[in-house]
């Protein structure tokens, strides 16, 4: 799958639209790794990679682009190339193929089948959240905290050594059950022309029942 590329300030971001794919939409899946590394090899280097489903996985590193480009330039046969992209952590295979630079790279990162999320800086967010916060380089001090009338809380932090404070929002929407987030995502993806009579959209339980009946149980 060839991703779309967008730019946010100095960052280039590759978006993979994973809606409808039965895979996990995570680099913990070998099939997803193959798809992502193949897609990244065909585009400009990027500093972020987003796998889009009901929950978006955002990989906040340029390492994925670097790995994809190195593998693509190795001149491997298609079947071998697919195997390396599926499991680039297999250092024995990389050594057998003479891919010592790539082997050195994944050993330097300490890459193994279960730590892809950590090595490539994964943040997970529901689809309706616009971005991820990676934290401040400066020590912080809580300056103020207050509740919101509709639920949730605001925290204001001062950054030691920086003049700009930052706001942290803790909203009820961030604690929605995963099943409901998936239903919301299906509703977002699938237009509904008319709501049947008898469905009260002011009642959350009515909305959930309607969505469950109207939308397919497709894996999102």
Secondary structure, DSSP 8 states (H G I E B T S, - for coil): ---EEEEETTEEEEEEE-TT-SS-SSTTSHHHHHHHHHHHHTS---SEEEEESSEEEEE--SHHHHHHHHHHTT---HHHHHHHHH-TT-HHHHHHTT-HHHHHHHHHHT--TT-HHHHTTEEEEETT--------SS-EEEEEEEE-TTS-EEEEEEETT-S--EEEEE-GGGG--HHHHHHHHHHHHS--S---TT--TTSHHHHHHHHHHHS-----
